[in-house]
Each structure stands twice: as structure tokens, then as C-alpha cells.
Amino acid sequence: MSDSSQREELHHRQLDLRFYRRSDGLFEIEGHLMDTKNHPFQRQLAPGATPAGVPLHDIVVRLVIDESLLVHDALATMRATPFRTCLGAVNTLAPLKGLRIGAGWSKRVRELLGKAASCTHIVELLGPMATTAF
């Protein structure tokens, strides 16, 4: 890419996707989403500025699957979120148990977890997690 324009990074989203074989014969897909800014910023409803580098989002999702890509368990941890209400999303992944990763996965995830049923960032992370399983 060649563009001589000067630019300033305002937001950095990192996605880290990993696939593991477990000793019990199952597999784990772990997705990690982190958003940071390189300058202090004001969160909505927060009393003061958030320092540069402090995560706005720090979310980890883990799917436990078998060889046929059937979901046995789905877990989430939210280490940083912009709103306290977001923390409730860690308890919304149970509907994924029993689903099979494959054709229609993203659509079904959006039906089960979309809108206010879960967290937009968790739903977005589940797509690349599924392709990582392949």
C-alpha cells in the first residue's frame, strides 16, 4: 500500500483466534477481542477519562466442540466492557450447545444471540471462531 498521507491511529481492534486439541478428545476454539485507543478517551456514563491503552473491550469466548463440529459447551469472559450491563452477556451462550458449526452457523447464531439477547461483539467473534475450526 502506498499512500503518503499522514495518519493517526485512533482505535485498535485485535482479534486472536486459537484452536486446541484437549486430552479428553474434544477441541476448543478460543476467540479474544480487544479494543484499545492510543489516547485518553471518555466512555459514555463514566465519570472521568480512560487512559490510553486501557481496553474498552476485552472479551474471550471459548467453544468446546467434537470432531463433527458439534458444540458441547460455550463460555465467555468479559474482562473489560463499556457498560456494566454488558457483563450479563457471559450467561447467554447456552443456546449454542448442541449446534453444529457449518452451513447456516452465522445465521443461526444471530437468531439465537442477536439484538438484545447477547453482546454484539460476542456474536461478531463467533463467525471467525467457526472458520478457525475448519
C-alpha positions as CSV (number, residue, x, y, z in Angstrom):
1,M,0.0,0.0,0.0
2,S,1.4,3.3,-0.9
3,D,-0.3,6.4,0.4
4,S,1.8,9.4,1.5
5,S,-1.0,10.8,3.7
6,Q,-0.1,11.2,7.3
7,R,-2.5,9.4,9.6
8,E,-3.1,9.0,13.3
9,E,-4.4,5.7,14.8
10,L,-7.5,6.3,16.8
11,H,-8.7,2.8,17.6
12,H,-7.1,-0.6,17.6
13,R,-9.2,-3.8,17.5
14,Q,-7.2,-7.1,18.0
15,L,-8.7,-10.5,17.2
16,D,-6.8,-13.5,18.4
17,L,-8.2,-16.9,17.4
18,R,-6.7,-20.2,18.6
19,F,-7.7,-23.9,18.2
20,Y,-6.7,-26.6,20.7
21,R,-6.9,-30.4,21.0
22,R,-7.9,-31.4,24.5
23,S,-6.8,-34.5,26.4
24,D,-10.4,-35.7,26.5
25,G,-10.7,-36.0,22.7
26,L,-12.6,-32.7,22.3
27,F,-11.4,-29.5,20.8
28,E,-11.5,-25.8,21.9
29,I,-11.8,-22.7,19.8
30,E,-10.8,-19.6,21.7
31,G,-11.5,-16.1,20.4
32,H,-10.2,-13.0,22.1
33,L,-11.4,-9.5,21.1
34,M,-9.7,-6.4,22.5
35,D,-10.3,-2.8,21.7
36,T,-7.9,-0.1,22.8
37,K,-7.2,3.6,22.0
38,N,-3.8,5.2,21.9
39,H,-5.1,8.4,23.6
40,P,-7.2,9.1,26.7
41,F,-11.0,8.9,25.9
42,Q,-14.3,9.5,27.6
43,R,-16.5,6.4,28.0
44,Q,-20.3,7.0,28.0
45,L,-21.6,7.3,31.5
46,A,-18.1,7.2,33.0
47,P,-17.0,9.9,35.5
48,G,-13.5,10.5,34.1
49,A,-11.3,9.9,31.1
50,T,-10.0,6.4,30.4
51,P,-6.2,6.4,30.0
52,A,-4.6,5.4,26.6
53,G,-4.1,1.7,26.3
54,V,-6.7,0.6,28.8
55,P,-9.1,-1.8,27.0
56,L,-12.6,-0.6,26.1
57,H,-13.4,-4.3,25.3
58,D,-11.5,-7.3,26.4
59,I,-13.7,-10.4,25.7
60,V,-12.8,-14.0,25.5
61,V,-15.2,-16.7,24.1
62,R,-14.5,-20.4,24.2
63,L,-16.3,-23.1,22.3
64,V,-15.8,-26.8,23.1
65,I,-16.5,-29.0,20.1
66,D,-16.1,-32.5,18.9
67,E,-14.7,-33.9,15.6
68,S,-18.1,-33.4,13.9
69,L,-18.0,-29.7,15.0
70,L,-20.9,-30.2,17.4
71,V,-20.8,-27.6,20.2
72,H,-20.6,-29.2,23.7
73,D,-20.0,-26.0,25.7
74,A,-19.8,-22.3,25.1
75,L,-18.3,-19.9,27.6
76,A,-17.5,-16.2,27.7
77,T,-15.4,-13.9,29.9
78,M,-15.7,-10.1,29.8
79,R,-12.6,-8.6,31.4
80,A,-13.5,-5.1,30.1
81,T,-16.7,-3.6,28.8
82,P,-18.0,-0.1,28.3
83,F,-21.2,-0.7,30.3
84,R,-21.9,-2.8,33.4
85,T,-25.0,-4.3,31.7
86,C,-22.6,-5.9,29.1
87,L,-21.3,-8.3,31.8
88,G,-24.6,-10.2,31.7
89,A,-23.7,-11.5,28.2
90,V,-21.4,-14.1,29.7
91,N,-24.6,-16.0,30.6
92,T,-26.2,-16.0,27.2
93,L,-24.3,-18.7,25.3
94,A,-26.2,-21.8,26.4
95,P,-28.3,-21.8,23.2
96,L,-25.2,-22.7,21.2
97,K,-24.8,-26.1,22.9
98,G,-26.0,-28.8,20.5
99,L,-25.5,-26.6,17.4
100,R,-23.1,-27.8,14.7
101,I,-20.6,-25.4,13.1
102,G,-21.3,-25.5,9.4
103,A,-23.6,-24.1,6.7
104,G,-26.0,-21.6,8.4
105,W,-23.9,-21.2,11.5
106,S,-23.7,-17.4,11.4
107,K,-27.4,-17.0,10.6
108,R,-28.4,-19.3,13.5
109,V,-26.1,-17.5,15.9
110,R,-27.7,-14.2,15.0
111,E,-31.2,-15.7,15.5
112,L,-30.2,-17.0,18.9
113,L,-28.0,-14.3,20.2
114,G,-28.7,-11.2,18.1
115,K,-30.3,-8.0,19.2
116,A,-30.5,-7.7,22.9
117,A,-30.2,-11.5,23.6
118,S,-26.4,-11.2,24.0
119,C,-23.5,-9.0,23.0
120,T,-22.8,-7.7,19.5
121,H,-19.1,-8.3,20.0
122,I,-19.6,-11.9,21.1
123,V,-21.8,-12.6,18.1
124,E,-19.2,-11.0,15.7
125,L,-16.5,-13.1,17.2
126,L,-18.3,-16.4,16.8
127,G,-18.1,-16.1,12.9
128,P,-14.3,-16.1,12.7
129,M,-14.2,-18.7,15.5
130,A,-16.2,-21.1,13.3
131,T,-13.9,-20.6,10.3
132,T,-10.9,-21.2,12.6
133,A,-12.4,-24.7,13.5
134,F,-12.2,-25.6,9.8
